[in-house]
């Protein structure tokens, strides 16, 4: 049996140790992912669209109202409270966006809000949705606007809650986190470690930061299923969607002026996640059919912190569109 040279022996030991660490990390991440999926199963239906699974939570009766969640989210952000407030007056259809919650990743176009809208529109067709009011929160605002651009005749109205709708200036870029996570090093090293080891306290801090300056509603942390987003594939899909959004918005924003349907916009004055001046104010200035409601003292989650204002905006959109 040939003998290993000392240098080669050291490298072999290091490689074996790293392989063992990687296996441990993957096993730990897989265990946490299995636990999250068991704890937070789909609350609605799983529909097959073009070979992809789409999760749709359908509840209530009345005009069709589609809800599209933001980054790092899933339908549970809406079913925690908002859907129950709406289901007496609307048939509410809340979708998981591609790669998040229980909706499949759609591959090369997964970070494209237009492709996401197309997939969800096809799912809506299977549910018999007609002339919906389409509501998008945060990143979901981009998907809601893409939905309207792709099908303006059969979209009754759009409601934007702190919607990301326009390209932002370079000085307001998102920082190094998302570019790093989507890099080769981030994908192979950071994502598995985050999925395997991020503590509950860090998740709680992140959610509190999204809600700030408003409190996180009691029971939200336990209900929303943040562990679904921490699955490796979902975490990476979310990072890619956020990191690659700006160029899509740069192409979409000039087309908004073609839309004549009612657009209701609700944005918290203290939102530090989606800047009101870069998105909602621009939409309000650009379109005469847009109506902006600014909520003093409210952050990035107006549907939790100021639900009555959100319901009023939805009702206005329905009335303006002749759906109520």
N, C-alpha and C positions, 0 to 999 in steps of 0.2 A: 504494500500500500504506500503510495507516495506521501512524503511529508510536506506539510504546508510551511512556507516561509513565514517568519514571525509577522511581517507586515500583512501578508495575506490572511493569516490566522486572525489577526485583530479585525480586519475588514469583514471576515466571515462571521465573527462573533457579533459585531455591530449590526450587520445585515440581518442576522437571525433575531437579534433583540428587537430591531425595528419592526421586523415582520411580526414578531409576537405582540408588540405594542399595537400595531395596526389591526391585528386580529382581535385583540381585546377591545379596542375602540369600536370596531365594527359590530362586535357582539353586543357591547353595551348600547350602542345606538339602535341596533335592531330590537333589543329588548324594550327600550323606551318607546320606539315607534309602535311596536305591537301593543304595548300598554295604552298608548294614546288612542289607537284605533279601536281598541276594545272599550275604552271609557267614553269615546265620543263617536258613536256610530252615525250613519246618515239619519237625519230626521225626516227626510222626504223620499222621493222616488229617484231611482237610477235609470236614466234614459240612454239608449245607444244612439249616437249621432255620428255618422261617417266612421264607424268603427271605434269611437271614443265614448267613454262613459261620462255622462253629465248628471250632476246631482241637482235636483229641483225640489224645493220645499213649497208646496201649494196649499193655500189655506184661504177660506173665506168665500164670499160671493159678491159680485158686482163688476164694475169695469175692471179690466185687467191692469194690474200694476206690477211691473217687474222691478226687483231690487237687485243691485249689483254692488258687491262689497269692495272694500279697498285692499291695499297692500297688507300682507301678513294675515288676512282675515279669512272668513268663511261665512256661510249662511247663519251661523249661530249668533253672529253680531246683531243680526236683524231679528231672529226668532227669540232672543232673550227678552225683548220688550216690544219693539216697534210693530212686528207683525200682529200681535194681539190687539194693538190699538187700531189697526187698519182693517182687520178681517171682517168687521161688521158692514163695512161700506165698499170694500174692494175684494176682488179675487187676487190675492197676493202670490206672486211667483218669485221666490228668492233663489238665485242660482249661485253655486260655487263657481268661481272663475277657473279657467284651465290651469291645471297644475297645483291647485289649492283645494283644501277641503277634500271632497270626495269626487271631484271632477278630474278626469285624466289630463295629463300633459299632452299637448297636440304636436309636439316636436319642434321643427325649425321655426314655426310661426307662433310659438307659445308666448313670446314677448311682444307680439303685435296686437294692440288693442282692437284693430279692425278685424283681424282673424278671430279674436276672442268673441267679438260681437257677432260675427257670422255664425260661429258655433252655437252660441246661446240663442240666436234668432231661430236657427233650425230646431233646437230643442223646444223653443216656445211654440213653433209651428206644430210640433207633435202634441203639444198640450192644448191646441186649439186657441191660442192667444190671438186676439185681434185688436188692432189699434191700441196698443198698450201705452200707458204712461210709464216711462222708463226712468228710474231713479238710480243715480250712481253716487256713491260716497268715495271721496278721495281718489285713488287710482281708478275706482269704478266710474268716476265721472268721465274719464277718457273713453271708457268702453261704452258708456251711455251716449256720448256724442258720436262715437263711431257707429253705433246702432242707428241713430237718427240720420247720419249722413248716408248710410247704406240703404235705408228704407224710409225716406221722409214721408212718403204717402201713407204708410201704414203705421206710423208712429204718432200717437196723439199729442204727446208733450214730453218734455224732459224736465226732471227735477235734479238739481245738482246740490249735493251736500259737501261743502268744502272740496269741490271737484277739481282735480288736476286736469286742466283743459288747454293750457297754452305753454309754449316753451319759455323757460325762465332764463334770466341773464346769467352769464358765466359766474358773476360774483355770488350768485345764490345757489351754485351747484351743491350737490348732495354730500360732498366730502369724500374721503378715501375708502369708507367702509364697503360700499357696494362694488366699486371697481376691484377692490382686493378680493372680496368673496367670489366674484365671477372670474378671477384670474386662475391660471393653472394651479398655482400654489394654494390659493384660497379654496378651490374646489377639492383638491386632494388632501389638504391638511386641516384647514380651519373648519370647513363645513362638518366633517365627521366629528371633530372634537366638540363643536358647539352642540350638535345633535346628541352626543353622548353625555356631555357633562355640564351643560349650562344649568345653574341651580334655579330652583323655584323663585328665590329672592330676586334674581336678575330678571326673570320673566315678569314678576310683579312690578319691578321698577320700570321696565319698558312700557308696560300697559299704563301705569300711572303717568308716565311721561306723555303718552299719546292723549290721555284725558285731560291733562293739566290745562288750565288751573282748576278744572272741575274735578270732583272726586269720582273714583271708580264706583259704579253702583254696587251695592251689596249683592253678592252671589255671582257677579259677572265673571270674576276670575275662574271660579269653579265650573262655570257653564260653557264658556266660549271655546274651550278646546285649543289652547295655544300649542299644546303638544303636537297637534296635526301640522302646524306650520313648521315645527322644529324637525319634522322628518327630513332626511337629507335631500331627497328629490324636491320636496315642496319648498324647503328653505332656499335651495339654489334657484328654483324656478322663480320664486318671489324676488330674489336679488337681481336676477337677470331682467325681469319685467321692470323693476324700478330703475335699474341702471340704464336700460335702453329706451326708456319712455320718451325722453326729450326729442329725439329726431322724428318720432312718429307724430308728436304734437305739432312740430314745426310744419309738417306736411298737412295735418288736419286743420289747424287753426284758420288758414286763409279761406277754407271752404265753408266755415260756419255761416258766413253772410248769406249763403244760398238758402239757409233754413228759415222758414216762415212760421214754424210751429211754436207754440208757447214754451218758454223756458223759464222756470222758476229756480232761483239760486239762493241758497241759504249758507251763510258763512259766519263763523265765529270771529269776532274782532280780535280775540287773543289767540288765534290759531297760529302756532309756530311750526306746524308740520307742512301745510300747504299755504303758501303766502297769498293772502287775499288780494294784494296789489298785483301779483303776477298772473292770477287766474280769474277769480270771480269779477273783480273790477274791470278787467280787460273784456270779459264776456259781456258785461253790462254796457260798457262803452261801445262795443262792436255791433251789438244787435238791438234794434229797437223793440224786438219781441221778447227781450230778456227782462226779468224783474228781479232785482237783488234785494235780499233782506239781510242786513248785518246785525248780528246778535252781540250786544255789549257783554263783556265778561265771560264769553263762551269760547272754548277752545276748539279742538279738532273733531269732537264727537257730538255735534248738535242734536242728533237723533236720540241721544241718551241725556244730554244736559238740558236740552230745551225741546222736548218732544212735541209740545203744543204748537210751537212755531213751525216745526217740520210738518206736522199734520195740516196746519193751515196752508202751507205752501203746496202740499200735494192736492188739497181740495181746490185751491185757486187754479192749479194747472188743469185739473179735471174740468172745472167750470169753464175755463178759457177755451178748452178743447171741445166743449160740448159733450163731455163724458159724464157729467153729473146734472 
